[in-house]
Amino acid sequence: MKRAYIAMAVGCVLAVALPITYLILTPWLEPPEEPGNLSSPTLARLLNESIDAALAEMNPMHAPGLIPEAAANSRVFLRELKEVVARCRMGRLEPNQKYNRLEYHLVRVDGVRLKPIVSGVGMGCGTNPLIFRATFKDGRVAEAFTDGRERQYSVAEVSHRVREFGKNVTWSDWGYHRERYFPPEPPAPPPQDVAKEWE
């Protein structure tokens, strides 16, 4: 009987300890993947096409409220970028993979790292996500580096997978330099005018 209690106690401890150990060690055992160092000129071209498409939509007709100079100002922002790394938030062994989103990590030429941009809906990291490093020169993707996995897919399919890259990157500057894209906010009315609204 005593052995049964000991076995039950050991079983309970293991049932609690193993999942906790797994949760704690997983980020070290399987960190997020980093891009490889194989140059992919075709991917660089697709990324530039994605940027061009995003800039073409950056106008008051496609995005009401933008100023006409928004696209030109976004090109200024692109010239401030050194690189963008697209990679998964978590490694493949992490639990809750449905929350493992593709993120874009932007680095400016002055070395400042901007807050990661989480990809849109449907761009989670599956079994074989496309991760890459895009280096910029004069506001254009000069080179793209991967581990070669994009070559498993057609160019059309990869183009579809990176189509949101341009919009995510170019439109991210809206949060940092709102004045580059939108007219100035009208001045707030003085407190006495607000008070008069209640009279």
N, C-alpha and C positions, 0 to 999 in steps of 0.2 A: 504493500500500500504506500509505504514511504517513497519507494522508487517511482511510483505512478505520480505522486505529487511533485517530486523533483523533475520528472520528465515534463509534466504539465507546466511547471514554472519556467523551465528552460525554453519550452516551446513558446510560451507567452512572451518571454524576453526577446527571443529571436524574431517573433512576429512583429514586435514593435521596433526592435533595433535595426533589422535588415532594411525595411523601407526608409527609415530615417537616414541610415548610412548611405543608401543609394541616392537619396535626394541631396545629401551634403557632398558626396564625392563626384556625382555626375558632371558638374561644371568643370572639374579638373580632369576627369577621365576622358571626357568628350567635349572639349570647348568648341565654340563656333568655328567653322572652317574659314580659312583665309584663302584668297585667290592665289593661283599659281603664278608662274613667271613666263608663261608662253605668250608671245605677242600674237594678237589676233586682229589684223588689219580690217577684216570684214566686219567683226564686231564693232570696231571703232567707227566704221562707216555707218553701221546701223544706229549706234548711239547718237552720232551727229544728225542723222535723219530724224531721230526721235526729238532731239532738241529743236531742229528746224520746224517740225510740225507743232511743237508747243509754242514756239515764238510766233508762228503764223496765226495762232488762235489768241495771242495775247493782245487783244484790241477791244475797244468798246462794243463792237458788234458781237463777238463771241463771249465776252465776259463783261457785261454791263457794269459801269462804275469805274473801269480802268481809264486812265488818261491815254491820249493817242501816242505818247512817247514811251509807253510801258515796255514794248518789245526792245526798243533801243536801250532803255535803262537796264533791262534784263541782260543784254549783251555786256554791259559794264560789269554787272555782277559775275557773269561767266568768266570774264577776264581776271577776276579776283580769285578764281578757284585754281588750286594746284592739282587736286585729285578727288575722285569720288570712289569709294569702295562699296560695292553691293555685296552684302553677306547676310547670313541668317542671324537672328537675335540669339538663338540657342544652338547647342550641338544636337546631333541626331539622337542621342540617348536620353535627352531631357524628357521628363514626363510632360504632359499637356502640350503635345506638339501642335495642337490646333492654335495655340498662341505663339507659335514660332514663326514670326513674320520676317519677310525680307526687309532689310533696312539699308538706307543709303547714308554713308558716313562721309561728310564733306569736310575737306581741309582747304583752307585758304592759302594763298601764296605766302602770307606772313606767318603761317604755322598754326593759326587759330583753328581749332576743331569745332564745327558747328554741331548743334543738337541733331542726333540722327533722325532721318525722315523715315517713318514707317510706310511701307508700300500700301497700295490700295487694296480694296476687297478682292479676294481671289488670288492674291500674290503671296500666299503662304509658302513656306519651305517644305517641299515634299521630299521624296526619296532622292532626287537628283537635282537640286536647285542650281540655277545658273548664277554663280558668284564671279565677280570680276573686279578689277581695279582699272579705272579710267583716269589717265593723266591728261591734264589740260595744258594748252599753250595758246595764248591769244584768244581765249574764249571758245576754243574748239577742242574736242577730244583728239589728242595727238596720238595716243596709243591706248590699247586695251589689253590687259593681261588676264589670262585664265589658266586653268590646268588642262585645257583642251576639251573639256566635256561638251562644249557647244557644238563640236563637230559631229556629235551623235545625232543632231537634229538638222532639218533643212534650214536654209537661210530664212525662208518665209516664217517658219515656226519660231526661230530665235527672234526675228523682227517683231513678231507678236508678243513674245515674252518680255521684250525690253521697251515696248511702245510707251509705257508710262514713265520711263526714266526721264525723258526730257521735261515733262510737266512737273514731276516731283522735284527735280533739281531747280529748274528755272523759277517755278512759282514759290519755292521755299523762301526766296528773298523777300517776299511780301511781308513776312513777319518781322524782318530785321530792318527794312528800309521802306516803310509804307509810303513815304512821300515820293518814292520813285515810280509808283504805280497808280496812286489814287489822288484825287484832288484833296486839298487841305480840308479838314473838318471845319464847319462853320463855328465861329466863336460862340461860347456858351452865353446865354442871356444873363445880364446882371441879376443878382438876387432880388432887387426891388421889382424887376419886371416879372420874375417868377411869382413873387408874392402878389402882384396885381392880378395875376390870373385867377386867384382865389377870392378876389373881392366881388 
